[in-house]
Amino acid sequence: MRKNNTIATTVVILFGILLFAVGTDGFTAFTAETARTNDLLEAQPQFPEVTLEDSKERVYPISDFEGNYLFITFMYTSCEDVCPELEMNMLQVYKQLPEEYIGEDITFLSISFDPERDDPETLTKYRGYFESDGETWRMARIPDQAELDALLEEFGVIVIPDDHGNFTHNSAFYLVDPDGYLIDVMDYTQPDAAADRVNSILDQEVGG
C-alpha cells in the first residue's frame, strides 16, 4: 500500500513538473511577460513601416533611421506611475553611452501610444523633464492608429485603456538594429545593465 502511494505521489510530482516546464518555456519563463519577451527575442520581428511625428512637428518614416540602432521606449505623457521612471531610466542609459555613438550610430526614441493627446507641443514639454534634446533622443507619436496598433502588436506591447484616459501597459527597453530588427528587450528597472549591454553591442559592431 505504501509503495503504491509512493508511486502515485511520484507520478503527480512528475506530471506537475512537466506542466510547469511546458508553461514556462522549459523553466525559462516564470511570468507571462518573461514568456512574451523570450518569444520576441526568438522571433526578432522587423519594425513595421510607420510614420512618426516628433516634438518638433517633423513627419518622417521610421526608415529614416535605417543604418542606426534605435533604443526605444513606449509611453504616454499623462502616465503618473511607470512612464516617468521608464523615461528617467532611459536618461541614465543615454548618459552612459559614449558621445561619439549618440546620434551617429544610435538614436533614442520614445514613442507615445496616446497620439490624440500627445501632440508635438505636449511632447516638447514632456521631453524637457528628461533632458531629451529632440534630436539624438526624440519623442514622437504615430498619428495613424492602425500603424501604431501594428507596431505594438509586433513588439508585444500590451496597452489597455481604462475609462479615465489612462492605460495599463507593460514597459521595457527595446533595441532595434540598423536593419530594423528587434534584437533585445531589456528590463527598464536595470538601466546600468541595459547601458552595459548597448555599449557592448556598439563596441563590437561599430567601434571595432
C-alpha positions in Angstrom: 0.0 0.0 0.0 2.8 2.4 1.0 4.6 1.5 -2.2 1.5 2.3 -4.3 1.2 5.7 -2.6 4.8 6.5 -3.3 4.4 5.7 -7.0 1.2 7.8 -7.2 2.9 10.7 -5.5 5.9 10.4 -7.8 3.6 10.4 -10.8 1.8 13.5 -9.6 5.1 15.3 -9.0 6.5 14.4 -12.4 3.3 15.5 -14.1 3.4 18.8 -12.2 7.0 19.3 -13.3 6.0 18.6 -16.9 3.2 21.1 -16.8 5.5 23.7 -15.2 8.1 23.1 -17.9 5.6 23.5 -20.7 4.0 26.5 -19.1 7.3 28.3 -18.5 9.0 27.6 -21.9 11.3 24.9 -20.4 11.7 26.6 -17.0 13.0 29.9 -18.5 9.8 31.9 -18.3 8.2 32.3 -14.9 5.8 35.0 -15.9 3.7 35.8 -18.9 5.8 38.9 -19.5 9.0 36.8 -19.5 7.5 34.3 -21.9 6.5 37.2 -24.2 10.0 38.6 -24.1 11.5 35.2 -24.8 9.2 34.8 -27.8 10.2 38.3 -29.1 13.9 37.6 -28.8 13.4 34.3 -30.7 11.3 35.9 -33.4 13.3 39.2 -33.7 10.4 41.0 -35.6 11.2 43.7 -38.0 10.0 47.2 -37.2 6.9 47.8 -39.4 6.8 50.8 -41.7 5.2 53.6 -39.7 5.2 57.4 -40.0 6.3 59.4 -37.0 5.6 63.0 -35.9 8.0 64.2 -33.4 8.1 67.0 -30.8 9.5 69.4 -33.5 6.5 68.7 -35.8 8.7 66.9 -38.2 7.0 64.0 -40.0 9.1 61.1 -41.4 9.0 57.3 -41.9 10.8 55.0 -39.5 13.0 54.0 -42.4 14.8 57.4 -42.0 16.7 55.7 -39.1 17.9 52.9 -41.3 21.6 52.3 -40.6 21.3 53.3 -36.9 20.5 51.4 -33.8 17.3 52.5 -32.1 16.9 52.4 -28.3 13.1 52.6 -27.8 10.5 53.0 -25.1 6.7 53.1 -25.4 4.9 55.6 -23.1 2.3 58.3 -22.8 2.8 61.6 -21.2 -0.3 61.5 -18.9 1.1 58.5 -17.1 1.9 59.2 -13.5 3.5 55.9 -12.4 5.6 53.7 -14.6 6.3 56.1 -17.5 8.3 58.8 -15.6 10.5 56.1 -14.1 10.8 54.5 -17.6 12.0 57.7 -19.2 14.2 58.7 -16.3 15.9 55.3 -16.5 16.2 55.8 -20.3 18.1 59.0 -19.5 20.5 57.0 -17.3 21.2 54.7 -20.2 21.7 57.7 -22.5 24.2 59.3 -20.2 26.3 56.1 -20.0 26.9 55.8 -23.8 30.0 57.4 -25.4 29.2 60.7 -27.0 30.7 59.5 -30.3 27.9 56.9 -30.7 25.0 59.1 -29.7 23.2 60.4 -32.8 25.7 58.8 -35.1 25.3 55.1 -34.5 22.3 55.0 -32.1 19.2 57.2 -31.7 17.0 57.2 -28.6 13.3 57.2 -29.4 10.3 57.4 -27.0 7.1 56.6 -28.8 3.7 57.6 -27.4 0.8 55.2 -27.7 -1.6 58.1 -26.9 -1.3 60.1 -30.2 -4.6 62.0 -29.7 -3.4 63.8 -26.6 0.4 63.6 -27.1 0.7 66.2 -29.9 4.1 67.9 -30.6 3.5 70.7 -28.1 2.8 68.2 -25.3 5.8 66.0 -26.3 8.1 69.1 -26.3 7.0 69.9 -22.7 7.4 66.3 -21.6 10.9 65.8 -23.1 12.1 68.8 -21.1 11.6 66.8 -17.9 14.1 64.2 -19.1 16.8 66.3 -20.8 15.8 64.9 -24.2 17.3 67.1 -26.9 14.7 66.2 -29.6 17.4 65.1 -31.9 19.6 62.3 -30.6 16.7 61.4 -28.2 13.4 62.1 -29.9 9.9 61.9 -28.5 7.3 61.1 -31.1 3.8 59.9 -31.8 2.4 57.7 -34.6 -0.8 59.6 -35.8 -2.1 56.6 -37.8 -3.8 54.4 -35.2 -3.6 51.3 -37.5 0.1 51.8 -37.9 0.5 52.2 -34.1 -1.5 49.1 -33.3 0.5 47.1 -35.8 3.8 48.2 -34.1 2.5 47.5 -30.6 1.4 44.0 -31.6 4.6 43.2 -33.4 6.7 44.2 -30.4 4.5 42.6 -27.8 3.5 45.9 -26.2 0.2 45.5 -24.3 -1.8 48.7 -24.0 -5.2 48.5 -22.3 -7.2 51.8 -22.0 -9.5 52.4 -19.0 -12.5 54.7 -18.6 -10.4 57.6 -17.3 -8.0 58.3 -20.1 -5.2 56.1 -18.6 -3.6 52.9 -19.8 -2.5 49.7 -18.3 0.7 48.6 -20.1 3.9 46.7 -19.9 7.2 48.5 -20.1 10.7 47.7 -21.3 13.7 49.0 -23.2 13.7 47.8 -26.9 16.8 47.7 -29.0 16.4 47.7 -32.8 19.4 47.0 -35.1 20.4 49.1 -38.1 18.4 46.8 -40.4 15.2 47.4 -38.4 15.1 44.1 -36.5 14.3 43.9 -32.8 17.4 42.3 -31.2 16.9 42.8 -27.5 14.3 43.6 -24.9 15.8 44.8 -21.6 14.5 45.4 -18.1 13.8 49.1 -17.7 14.4 48.9 -14.0 18.0 48.0 -14.6 19.4 50.9 -16.6 23.1 50.1 -15.8 22.7 46.6 -17.1 21.0 48.0 -20.2 23.7 50.5 -20.8 26.4 47.8 -20.5 24.5 45.7 -23.0 24.2 48.5 -25.5 27.8 49.6 -25.1 28.9 46.0 -25.6 27.0 45.8 -28.9 28.2 49.2 -30.2 31.8 48.5 -29.2 31.6 45.2 -31.1 29.6 46.3 -34.1 30.7 49.9 -34.6 33.8 50.5 -32.5 35.6 47.5 -33.9 
